[in-house]
Amino acid sequence: MSEILTLLDDPAADQERLALAGTLGVAVGVRVVGGAELIARPGTVARALAHLVADRPVAAVILPAGLFGAEVGSLLALVLGSAVITDVIAIGRDLTATKAIMAGTARSRARVSASPAIFTVQAGIDVAPSGAPAEVVEIAPDSAEISEARVEVKGVAERTALGNRPDLLSANIIVSAGRGAGPDLSAIEELADALGAAVGGSRAAVDAGWVDPSLQVGQTGKTVSPKLYVAAGISGAIQHQAGMRGSALIVAVNEDPDAPIFEVADLGIVGDLAEVLPAAAAAVRGL
Amino acid sequence: MKIIVLVKYVPDIEAGYRFNSARRLDRTGEGLLNQLDEYPLEEARRLALELGAEVVALTMGPDEAEEAARRALQMGADRAVHVLDDALEGSDAVATSLVLAAAIGALGGADLILCGAGSADSTTSLIPVQLAARLQIPALTGAASLTVSNQVATIRRDQDTRSLELTAPLPALVSVTDKANEPAYPSAKAVMLARKKPVAVLDLEELEVDPAAVGPGAAKVTVMEIEPVPPRAGGQVLEADSDDVVAAFVSLLQANALI
């Protein structure tokens, strides 16, 4: 039976991707040994994966969605003469991949007509956890004589953005701040605390410095699909909707009755979020 | 010093778009310069003022892509090059990076190649690293800031829990995110000056690229189906001063077992 190589990089999402791989063939985890410099070495990781592919019966390679995964996939496709489909949300047994396109306004089903097929897969995909422990291969890529070896890591600054709140990609509920929500986010945080929710933000809220960049939702941030997304002071530009329109339920609070966010909200509240959110938080705490 | 900025003409998603019978995006409809390409253009404009550099905008696409090139000229590029060839329609990332590498070669290379973080139509971010690999130059991707001095490019790249400072010697490719700057809206004078700037057109023969290496025949992804996502039906909209607002929110939470 063919193997599905799965690059491991994040304990939570790794289990999902290994479970997905297990539905397609024999799941084999690949752990890359290295430090902070790996982020600048996608070509080195791609070469190491290409060596594994040459030695094993590999039908597909699954990579994490995001810039690094896309870069590894892109360079692996170049080395192997294959192709990569990015930001996949489902893969069928025939290796047909489903993804959102055109800022989330359409979906495509596509397949790679070369072997192995390469995919980057989003976190939070709908797949039943697999009980079977997968084989894990460790690779320690050489700093090969390729051009990216000239990239150097000069500094690493740690940031802590999350506090005690749930992770954006795995949260059931996200309360998200927009241009109309700051600079004081206490109403957003109060409702998030009452609901046990993650806090996110639109690009405007991130650019204003109110929300950490790692919590940005939208085209240039994260794509989320929680059970409930509360958009507070977010007008709902298409770039923001691209990151959240897959949410099961959307509640919008905005002072502007014409904000486009109301067109996609299951419940829209026209008014001052500094009054509405604390009242909603108090009601939730009182239950 | 020479800076090449990669720019793309993309459909205006809000104005509507079409896929043709081969399930490929119709790239000849209403469109515009990819919004995320404004950030590398602004970086190039700033670096050109700082260091003294020629800025060349490079695009590949149908006739309509000239609009993206023109916009790049308004935003400060000195000249533009448009790779235009009927055989290019339906090219995948591997073919696109091949053609762009050939075009950059035909332009005599560059000290710095700048591009955006992704395009509005696909947001795959596959091209930058392939192009750098083909040109055998280092790539610094996802730059939230960029400085260039003493022939070295330095960027900040933000990850979820840390920020990295990365450097590479020139020549290098840098992809710039929307965190890097605030693009200036072109002045009336810049728009007028741009009309006189040249847009050169190159085809595959001039680039010595085999047409069999590009287009749908060479693409290794087969699209089987494209379906529109049904628009979300807007629900109830309430005024905040009505007494029902909090009750409606709580009953929505309860009905969906969220509390």
Interface residues (C-beta under 8 A of the other chain):
Chain A: A36 I39 A40 P42 G43 L67 A70 E71 G73 S74 L75 A77 L78 G81 S82 A83 V84 I85 T86 D87 T96 A100 I101 M102 A103 G104 T105 A106 R107 S108 R109 A110 R111 V112 S113 A114 I146 S147 E148 A149 R150 V151 E152 V153 K154 G155 V156 A157 E158 R159 T160 A161 N172 I173 L195 R203 D207 P213 S214 Q219 T220 K227 L228 I238 Q239 R245 A248 L249 I250 V251 V253 P257 F262 E263 V264 A265 D266 L267 G268 I269 V270 G271 D272 E275 V276 A279 A280 A283 V284 L287
Chain B: P11 I13 E14 Y17 R23 Q35 L36 D92 A93 V94 S97 A117 G118 A120 D121 S122 T123 T124 S125 L126 I127 P128 V129 Q130 A132 A133 R134 L135 Q136 I137 P138 A139 L140 T141 G142 A144 T154 R157 D158 Q159 D160 T161 R162 S163 L164 E165 L166 T167 A168 P169 A172 T177 D178 K179 A219 K220 V221 T222 V223 M224 E225 I226 E227 P228 V229 P231 R232 G234 G235 Q236 V237 L238 E239 A240 D241 V245 V246 A247 A248 F249 V250 L252 L253 N256 L258 I259
